[in-house]
Amino acid sequence: MPSIWSSRLALVVVGFLVLVSTFAGWQWLNWSPERILLERLSVAPEAISLGSTESDGSMLLLTELSWQDNNRQVRIQRVEAEFGLLSILLGRPQLTNLHLDGFEWLDSGAAGMASLENAIKILIVLSPQQLEVTDLNLALGDHLSQFEGAARRLGASDRFQWHLNGWFALEDHEGSLNLGGSLRPTEAGLILTSLEADADLDLGPLTGRWSLKARALTLTAGQAEWDFLSWAGRWQPTNWTLTESVEWAGGIDAWRPGRLHQFGRIDSAIAFRDDQQQQHRVSLISSGLSPEGDTYKGSLSLSYRVEREASNDTPYEDSTLALEGRFEGDSRQWRWHNANLLLGLTIDEQQTRFQLDAGELRYHPAQQAFHLVDGQWRHDISGEPPQLYGYSEMRGQWPGLSLTQAPEVAAELNHYLTELGTSLEWMNALQAALVSATGS
């Protein structure tokens, strides 16, 4: 009896093996790597132009592949594709390696998200385990960029680890670029995580070395949403007389587009050394800053500090100006409600502080004038009793900080403000250089 069951089991196994072998043989005989590759490109067959093709089992070599649709033209001089042998026999061909050389992507439409999305869609549809692109030329509008890159699919997931480096030109910006991260497509758009970039950029008024990192960048319908974006740069403004470079670093906790755009926490600082070897630093800290039309509202703090060595010309070793309050402003006027203003100076190693409170502080960029309303100030000198004064309003000029309308008792305050204003002229010159270069 056991021999009968053994025989039957053997027949079942043999039958199964014959069936599988027949299926695998049929798949192999009807296997066409060219057809599979072209089907996955999702382009109409009549729009595709092929050069010579060579195939050897699971390998495919195309000497030229090109197509055109809408405003886009694509031409690849050499395509090397390798499919998994087991996936072919199972009837589900899987690209394991794909090498594209001499890749030309021409898009006469507006450069931007559409071109990026089209490129990513092709990557997703082809779905290779590993991708290498050499001599990649992107022509977006009138701008030509050249890159080389690679991508690797992370297991069987829908995430790709990618890296790209090369030279780019876009609008008024150009430079070399080295960036990478992880990419995951979704129905809503693209999610880039662990994004890192280093670049030598020429951004018109700013030329120098920059680096950028982002925890996550979500691109949907032409909008961008950030989670923790940080940057650092050392650059030389093109219309700036300083021999030393300017450094700029900062970070944004989050940026949420939608019906009401809103930034998370912003922390940024610019530093430079002038021709008198004075170190200048301006910092900005904000939370919940939101644009409402042309107006921005939120919490905003600004600080300015200049450090220098005491000399016969000036005994001031350190000067600090800090401002915080609830901000509301546009191109015509900036306002801080319940403003706190701190002026601190170190003179011959003695610290002097002026602390001003105001119901409102207004700054008019066009007139370069400021206006303090309804407040008081406190004058502290090391080792002496504090002095307290009140005022209904004070007016002055920016960036010289000279008071044009103030109580007589503010004469001493005006002296210190004017002294700090001579240093602020450097910040005003930097701003003028950037605005001039941008508008040229």
PyMOL commands that set and color helices and strands:
alter all, ss='L'
color gray80, all
select helices_A, chain A and resi 2-29+33-40+45-47+85-89+113-126+408-439
alter helices_A, ss='H'
color red, helices_A
select strands_A, chain A and resi 48-50+53-56+59-62+65-69+72-83+95-107+130-140+143-153+160-170+173-185+190-202+206-220+223-237+246-256+262-263+266-273+279-292+295-307+316-329+334-347+350-364+369-381+387-397+403-405
alter strands_A, ss='S'
color yellow, strands_A
deselect
rebuild
show_as cartoon
